[in-house]
Every structure is written in C-alpha cells, then in structure tokens.
Amino acid sequence: KVSIKSSIDKFKRLSDRADSEPSISNIRRLIDESKVLFDEEINRIAQAVSGTKERPRIKDVETFQIKNVAKKAFLETEDDVDEFVQDLSKELKKAIKNEKRIRIE
C-alpha cells in the first residue's frame, strides 16, 4: 500500500522540479505528470475506501480541450454556437458511453 505521505512526497517532488525548471515545455510536461499522478491517487483512494476486497471499477480519464472540438476559430453567429455546442455534446457523450471520466481544459 502507498501511504498518504508517499503521495504527498510525489507531488512535492513534481512541484520542486517545476519551481526550478526554466523551460515552459518541460513545465507543461510536469503538469501532465501531475495530472496522471492525481488520477492514480484518486483511484488508489477509491480502492482504499471501497470497503470490499474487490477492486472498484475505476474509469479512465479522458481530457477534453474545448478548443480542439471547435471547427472554427471564432463563433460569430447563433448557428456557429449551436454547431459548436452540438459537436461538444456529441464528443462528451461518446466519452461517457465509453465509460470515461472527463476532464475539461
């Protein structure tokens, strides 16, 4: 089992690395690492508090960047907005049907 202290230590090491990192691209990579670590820890906590010997079903996380769903750089009309909302809804529902947890960015 992983202790809470161990989890905190992992996040602290990531934070320390980010504090001393001059490269923006490396900082972005560290942000991604922290998201993965966060998801792992949430899953570990869910397993620990489930109260059963069986491992609870933990959903994978799918990250949505809203700008990647948009077909246009700018929304200028109500029809543009309606199209964007429909496309976004379709993508989010597809992820839910695939039993994913959704992170919005």
N, C-alpha and C positions, 0 to 999 in steps of 0.2 A: 504494500500500500504506500501511496505517496502522501506525505504529511502536508498540512497547510503551510508549514514553514518552508518546505521544499518548493511549493508552488510560488510562494511569495519571493523566495530567493531567485527563481527563474525569471519572474517579472522584473525584479530588481536588476539582475544582470543585463536584461534587454534594455532597461532604462539607462543604466550606466553606459552601455555601448552607444546608445543614441545620443547621450549627452556629449560624448567625446568624438562623435562621428562628423566629419566636415562635409561628407558627400550627401547631397539630397537623395540621390538614387539609393544609396545604402540605407538612409533613414527610412525611405519608403519600404525597402525590403524588411527592415526591422519592424515596421508597423505591421506588415503582413505576417511576420513571425509571431508577433504578439497576438494577432487575431487567431491564429492557429492554436497557440498556447491557451488562449482564453477558452476556445471551443473545447479543447481537450480537458481543461479543468472543469468546465460546466458539465461535461459528460461524466467525469470522474465523480463529481459531487452528486449527480443524479443517481449514479450507481450506488454510491455510499448510503444515500438516504432512501433508497427504494424499499428497504426493509425485507427484501427477499434475496434468496441465494441466486436467483436468475438475474442475468444482466438485463437491465431495462433496454428497451428499443430506443436507441439514440439516433436522431435524424442527422444526416449530414447537412452542412451549412452551404448554401449557395449565395454568393454575394452578387447583388444587382447594383450596377452603376446606372442610374437613371439615364444619364447622357447616352449610354450605349443602346438604349431602347429607342430613342428618338431617331426618326428618319430624317428630320430636318434640324438644322442648327437653331432656327428661330421659329416660334409659333406666332403667327400673325393674325389668324382668323379663328373663329369658333370651331370651324371644321378641322383646322390644324390641331386644336386642343382635343376635340373629340377623337380624332385619329390616334393621337399620342396616348390618350387615356385607354382607348381600346387595346392598343398594342401592349401597353404596360400591363393591363389587366390580364391579357392572354398569356404573357410571359410569366407573371406571378402565379397564376392558376396552374400553369403547366408545372412549375416547380413544386407547388403544393401537392399536385396529383402524383408527382414522383417522390413524395414523402420527404421533401427537403424543408429545412428551416431556412428562412430568408433573412439575409442581412442587407439592408438598404444603405447605399453610399451615394 
